[in-house]
Amino acid sequence: MEISIEVTRNFEKDYKKFSQKDQEKIKDKINMLISSFRDNGSTKQLYRLHKIELPQKLSSSLFIYKIDLKLRTILTFEKDPLFDQTVFTFFRVVNHSELETAFNSISESLYQNMFNSKDNTNGRD
């Protein structure tokens, strides 16, 4: 299975704000995550900040990965059986104090259409 890594503009923008030392740490930890997944399929280092209730019993693929005591990255992890690949998409890298705000912003952006369509179907027969 192939592994694809994507980064968003927001992730790149966040990344550039950090010192060279922190940038190296971020890069090294992400490489460790990918290597761990490649070697044994492990994603146990990822955790969910909140359980997001999606319509049609779908589950969110939005995760947090701890870089160090102060840095976190927000990402999705998805297996694509059609193309026989796993896609890691990195959305943000932030200080722990900014995590909640960044996470909520990303989840609203990603799932806005689903929430809107769920709201539009309420009350209809």
C-alpha positions as CSV (number, residue, x, y, z in Angstrom):
1,M,0.0,0.0,0.0
2,E,1.3,3.4,-1.0
3,I,1.4,6.3,1.5
4,S,0.6,9.8,0.3
5,I,1.4,12.9,2.4
6,E,-0.4,16.2,1.8
7,V,-0.1,19.5,3.5
8,T,-2.4,22.4,3.4
9,R,-1.5,26.1,2.9
10,N,-2.4,26.7,6.5
11,F,0.0,24.0,7.7
12,E,2.8,25.5,5.6
13,K,2.0,29.0,7.0
14,D,2.0,27.7,10.6
15,Y,5.2,25.7,10.0
16,K,7.1,28.7,8.7
17,K,6.3,30.7,11.9
18,F,8.3,28.3,14.0
19,S,12.0,28.4,14.7
20,Q,14.4,26.2,12.7
21,K,14.8,23.9,15.7
22,D,11.0,23.5,16.0
23,Q,10.7,23.0,12.3
24,E,13.2,20.1,12.4
25,K,11.4,18.6,15.4
26,I,8.0,18.8,13.5
27,K,9.5,17.2,10.4
28,D,11.2,14.4,12.4
29,K,8.1,13.6,14.4
30,I,6.0,13.4,11.2
31,N,8.6,11.2,9.6
32,M,8.4,8.9,12.7
33,L,4.6,8.7,12.5
34,I,4.8,7.8,8.8
35,S,7.6,5.2,9.4
36,S,5.7,3.6,12.2
37,F,2.6,3.3,10.0
38,R,4.7,2.0,7.1
39,D,6.5,-0.6,9.4
40,N,3.5,-1.9,11.3
41,G,0.4,0.0,10.4
42,S,0.4,1.7,13.8
43,T,-1.5,5.0,14.3
44,K,-1.8,4.6,18.1
45,Q,0.0,7.9,18.5
46,L,-2.9,9.7,17.0
47,Y,-5.9,10.8,19.2
48,R,-9.2,12.6,18.7
49,L,-9.7,15.9,20.5
50,H,-13.5,15.7,20.3
51,K,-15.9,13.1,19.1
52,I,-17.6,14.7,16.1
53,E,-21.2,13.5,15.4
54,L,-21.6,13.2,11.7
55,P,-24.8,12.2,9.8
56,Q,-25.4,8.7,8.5
57,K,-23.2,7.1,11.2
58,L,-20.0,8.4,9.6
59,S,-17.0,9.0,11.8
60,S,-14.6,11.9,11.6
61,S,-11.1,11.1,10.4
62,L,-9.7,14.3,12.1
63,F,-6.9,13.5,14.5
64,I,-4.3,15.2,16.7
65,Y,-0.6,14.2,16.8
66,K,1.6,15.4,19.6
67,I,5.0,16.7,18.4
68,D,6.3,17.7,21.9
69,L,5.0,19.2,25.1
70,K,3.9,22.4,23.4
71,L,3.3,21.6,19.7
72,R,0.5,19.6,18.1
73,T,-0.5,18.9,14.5
74,I,-4.0,18.4,13.2
75,L,-4.4,15.8,10.4
76,T,-6.6,13.3,8.7
77,F,-5.7,9.7,8.1
78,E,-7.6,7.8,5.5
79,K,-7.2,4.5,3.8
80,D,-8.2,4.6,0.1
81,P,-8.8,1.0,-1.0
82,L,-9.7,2.0,-4.5
83,F,-6.2,3.4,-5.2
84,D,-4.5,1.1,-2.6
85,Q,-3.1,4.0,-0.7
86,T,-3.2,5.7,2.7
87,V,-3.4,9.5,2.7
88,F,-2.2,11.6,5.6
89,T,-3.3,15.3,5.2
90,F,-1.8,17.8,7.6
91,F,-4.0,20.8,8.2
92,R,-2.3,22.8,11.0
93,V,0.6,22.7,13.3
94,V,0.0,24.9,16.4
95,N,1.0,25.5,20.0
96,H,-1.0,23.5,22.5
97,S,-2.8,26.7,23.7
98,E,-4.2,27.2,20.1
99,L,-5.3,23.6,19.6
100,E,-8.9,23.9,20.5
101,T,-9.6,26.9,18.3
102,A,-7.7,25.5,15.3
103,F,-9.4,22.1,15.7
104,N,-12.9,23.6,15.8
105,S,-12.1,25.8,12.8
106,I,-10.9,22.8,10.7
107,S,-13.8,20.6,11.8
108,E,-16.4,23.3,10.9
109,S,-14.7,23.8,7.5
110,L,-14.4,20.1,6.7
111,Y,-17.9,19.0,7.8
112,Q,-19.9,22.2,7.2
113,N,-21.8,20.7,4.2
114,M,-22.6,17.5,6.2
115,F,-23.9,19.5,9.1
116,N,-26.0,21.8,6.8
117,S,-27.5,18.8,5.0
118,K,-28.3,17.1,8.3
119,D,-30.0,20.3,9.5
120,N,-31.9,20.6,6.3
121,T,-33.4,17.1,6.6
122,N,-34.6,17.6,10.2
123,G,-38.3,18.0,10.4
124,R,-39.0,16.5,7.0
125,D,-41.0,13.4,6.5
